[in-house]
Amino acid sequence: MTTPLIIATCVLLLFAYVFDLTSHRSKIPSVVLLIGLGFVVKLLTELFGVRLPDFSMALPLFGTIGLILIVLEGALDLEVSREKLPFIGRAALVSVVPLLAFSFAFAFVLQWATGAGMQQCLANAIPLSVISSAVAIPTAATFKKADRDFVVYESSISDIIGVIFFNFVTLNDNIDYVSVFDFVGEFTLMIVISLVATVLLGVLLAKITHHVKYIPVTLAIILIYAVSKELHLPALVFILFFGLFLGNLERMPIVSGLSQIGKDQRDREVNSFHDMVRETTFLIRALFFLLFGFVIESSELLDGQAILWSLGIVVGVFFLRSIVLLVVRQPLRPLLFVAPRGLITILLFLGLPLTQRLDIVGRSMIIQVIILCALMMMIGSMTVQPRKV
């Protein structure tokens, strides 16, 4: 069983690579093809009676590592300067306003439909309110630079704010001034940790002379994220901060460890690290969405009761998004269509305590919303001519 499984995995990952290469021509986001391929493999295994292990337990692991690497990869690509602050502000506005507006609006609907408390309804609504950078960033790869940067900023901020908001709602028994004060303290602590850890890891990256250097730094990044998350701190802040720091060394005061090497060598180190992150991100993202497609059940796709809710959710998402984009004077095409739900939605849904879950927000609704948003993104990509600037 081991050898055939290795062969199948290699073949599927090579398919994923082909999808990645051809997505800019087919206009079909590679994520859509990966989910579809995973689902087809599931049908084939059932048809031929092949018994495989339960891969659903691997989703949170691949999802968490994938989220870290995707946000890090996106942050490494971003240019931060004083002139770009208004642009970043617009991206933050487009990510935060619809997230909060949809979360509270859907929570009110859930409260009306179920009679549950507002806090519990919010906990169930937030996963469906967050844009998935794991899906959005690869899709924007063929957009012109301004639109691509906007998607990276917006989706990364949406992930961070969504996770923080979700943890705040689910980890506090009661939301009052004490919980708000604790939250502010945790966020401030995470900023301090991010500053210290970023400088230390930057020095480590410059100082290591051993031929193995990027993997230890990456493991340290994942470790800091995991420990921070275990302490209920907004750990994605560190990932974004570290990526922005490495990607913008020329615009920041260089710490002593980095200033001791020449600019050319420093740039080579950062570029090599970025290449390693980019390739590892591709691998983890492909495995995650293949697994996600594999664990989907046909009955979940065809759940008639859930589809009405799912269609309403998708309509609400894009309606709010169109309004905010018009207010901040950003182009509707292609940005309107890039509002996918995906990896982060699944992670937050799996992280929802069983005592807080509502029956109405089940796997069927989550899967249908993810697929409908992906199809909207695919349609949007087909109507836009990729431009490279």
N, C-alpha and C positions, 0 to 999 in steps of 0.2 A: 504493500500500500504506500510505503514511503516514496519509492522511486516514481511511480505514476503521479503522485501528488506533486512532487518536485517538477516533473515534466509539465503537468497541467499549469502550475503556477508560473513557470517561465514563459509558456506559450501565452497565457493571459496577460502577463506584464508586457510582452512584446506587442500584443494587440493594443494595450494601453499606450505604448509608445507611438504606434502608428496613428492612433486616434489623436494624440497630442500633435503629431506632425501635420496631420491633414485637417484639423479642426478649422483653421483659418480659411481653407478652401471650401470645405463642406458646409461651413457656417453652423455646424452642430457642435455645441459645447462638448468637450471630451467627457465631462462628468455624466452627461445624459447617456452617452454610449457605454461608459463603464457600468452604470447602474443596469442598463439594458443587457449588457453582456453577462453580468453576474446573475441576473434573473433567468436568462436563457440557459446558463450552465446549471442552475437549480432545476429547471424543467427537464433538462437532459438527464441529470442524475436520477431524478424520479422516474423518468421513462425507462431507463435501462437498469433500474434497481441498484444503483451504486450507493453504498452507505458511507457517509462522511461524518466526521466529528461535528459537534455543535459549535459553529464559528461565531455565534452571536456574542459569546463572552469576550471575544477579541475586539469587538467594535469599540468599547470605551478606551482600550489601550491604544489602538491605532488612531482613534479619533483625537485623543489628548495630545499624543506626540505630533500628529498631523497639524493640529491647531497651532502648537508652539512653532513648528517649522514654517508654516504658511505665513503667520504674522511676522516672524523674523525675516523671511525672504522678502515680503512686501516692504517692511521697514528699511531693509538694506537698499532698496531701490529708490527710496524717497529722498528728495532734496529739500532741506529745511533752511529757510532764510527769512529775514525780516519782510522781504517783499512778498513772500508766499503766505504770510499769516492770514490775510483776508481770504485767500483760497482755502486754506486749512479750516478756517472758521466756517465757511460755507459747507464744506464737507462734513464737519462736525454737526452742523445744524440739520443737514439732510439725514444724518444717521440717527441723531438723538430724538428729534421732534416726532417723526413717525413711530419710532420705537416706543416712546412713552405714550403717545396718543393712542396707538393701536392696542398697547397692553391694557390701558385703562378702559378703552371702549369695549374690547373683547371680554375683559373681566366683568364689566357691567352686564353684558349679554349672558355670560356664564352664570352670574349671580341670579339673573332673572329666570334662566332656564333650569337651574338646579337648586336654588335656595341656599347655596353654600356661602360661607363668609367671604368678604372682599379679599382678604389676604390670601386665602386658599385659591380663589379664582385668579388673582394676579399671578400666583406661582405657576398656574397652568397656562396662562396666556403669554407669559414672557418668552418661552422657547419658540413660539410661533412668530414673535415680533422681531427677532434678531436676524440681520443679514449675515449669511455665511461667507466669510472671506475665503474659505476653502474652495468655494464654487465661483465666487465673484472675481477673485484675482486672476485665476487662469483664463477665465472668459474674456477679461479685459486686456489680455496680452497683445491682441492685434489692434486695439483702439489707438487713436492718436494719443500723444503723450499726456496732454492735459486731461483727457477723459480717463486715461489709464491711472494717472496719479490720483484723480478724484475718487475712483472706485477703490483703490488701495487704502487711502485715508478713511473713506467713509465706512468700508466694510470692517477695517481693523478697529476703528473707534466703536462701531456697532457691536462687535464681538466683546470688546472690553467693557463697555457700558452695560451691555446685556448680561454678562456674567456677574458684574458687580451688583446690578439691580436684582438679579435672580437670587444671589447669595444673601443679599440684605433682606429680601422678602421671606426666603425659606429658612434662614438660620435664626431668625428672631421670633420668639413666641408672640411677642406683642411689639408693634411699631409705635414708639413714643420718643420723647426727646432724649431719653437715655440711649436708645438704640441708634438714634441719629448721631449723638455725640461719639459713641463707640465706633460708628462707621467712619466718621471724619478722622478719628485717631488712627484707625487701621489704614486708611488711604494715605495719610501723612507718613506713617511708618513704612508703607510700601514704597513711597517716593524716596525716602532715605535709603532703604535697602537697595533700590534700583541704582541710585547714584554710586553707592559704595561698590556694589557687585559689578557694575558696568566698568568702572575704573580698574578694578582688580582683574577682571577677565580681559580687558584691553591690554593691560600690562602682561598678563599671562600669554596672550596670543603673540605679543611681540618678543617675549623673552625665551619661550621654549625653542630649543635648538634640535630636539629629538625629531626623527622623521615622522613620528606620530604626534600630531599636535592639534588637529582640528576636531577629532573625535572626543578627546578629553574636555576641550572647551565646550563642545555641544552637550556632552553629558553633564557638565557643570551647570549649563543653562537649564537643562531639563530638571536637574536636581533642585535648583533654586526655585523654579516654577512649582514643582511638586510639593516642596516643603512649605512654600508660601501659601499654596492652595489648601494644604492640610491645616494651616493655621487660620484659614478663612480670610486670607488677605487677597486683594485684587492682583493676582500674579501676572496677568497679561500686561499690566503696566510695565513691568520689568522687561518683558520680551520686546515690546514696542520701543522702549527707551534704549535698550542695548543695540537694536538694529539701527535706529536713527543715529546713535552715537558713532557706530562703525562706518555708516554710510555717509557721514558728514564730518569727518575728522578735520577737513580743511577749514571748516567754519566754526570749530570749537577749540577752546584752549587744550593743547595737547599735554597729556599727563607725562610725567618724566620718563616713564618706561617706554612710551611710544616715541618720544622725541629723541631718544638715543639711537634710533635707526634712521636711515635715510628715507626720504619721501618715496623714492621708487620702490625700495624694498617693502616699505609699509603698505604701499598700494598693492603690491603683489600679494602680500599676506592677506589683505582684506578681500581681494578679488578671488584668491584661491579658496578662502573660507566661504565666500558667497557661492562659488561654483559647487562646493561640497554640499552646502545647505540646499541649493537649487535641485541637485540630483537626488538627494535624500528625500526632499519634499515630494518630488514626483513619485518616488517609490512608495512612500507611506500613503500619500493621497490615493494613488491607484489601488493599493490593497484595501484601503478603507471602503471606497465606493464599490469595488468588486464584491467585497463581503456584504455591504449593505444591500446590493442588488440580489445577492445569493440568499439572504435571510428573509426577503420579502415573500409573503404568501399571496397566492392568487386571490384568496378570499378577502385579504386586506385591500387589494387594489380595487375590487369590485363591490366593496361594502356600500350599498345604496344609501343607507342612513348617513354615513360619514361624508359622502360626496357632496351633499347639499351644504353641510357646514364648511367643507373644504373650499367649495366654490365661493361661498360668501366671504371666507377669510381672504382668499386671493384677490377678490374684487376690492375688498377694503384696503388691503396692502397697497395695491397699485393706485387706488384713488387717492389715498393720503400722500403717497410718494409723488404723484403728478402735481398736487397742490404745492407741496414744499419746494419741488424743483422749479416751478414757475415763480414762486415767491423770491427765491434766491437767484433767479435768472440764470439757471443752468439749462443746457439743452436737453429736451426730452428724449431725443434720439442721440446716442443709444442708451443714456443713463436710466431712463424710465424702466427699461426691461431688465436691468441688472439689479434685481432685488431677491436673490435666491435664498431659500431656506435649505439647510443641509447639515453639515457636520456639527456645527454648534447647536442647532436645534435638537439633533439626536442626543448630543452629550447632555444638554440641559434636561431633556425629557427623561433620560436614563438616571440623571442625578436627582430627580424629583422624589422626595420621600414618599413611601407607599401611603402613609397616613394623609398626605396632602393631595393625592391624585384624584381626579374626577373621572368617572367612567366615560363621560362624553368626549373627553380629550384622550383618545386611545391611540394605539399604534396605527390603526387604519387612517385616522385623520392626519397624523404626523406624516405618514408615507405619501398620502394623496397630496397634501399641501406642498411637500418637497418636490414631487414630480410635476405638479401643475406649475409651480414657479419656475422649474427648470425648463418646461416646455415654453413658457412665456419668454424666458431668456433666449431660447433657441429661435423662436419666431422673431424676436427683436434683432438677434444677430444676423438673421437672413435678410432683414430689410435694411441693413446698414453696410455700406461699403467700407471695409477696413482702411484706415489711413495711417500711414507711418510718418511721424514727424521727428 
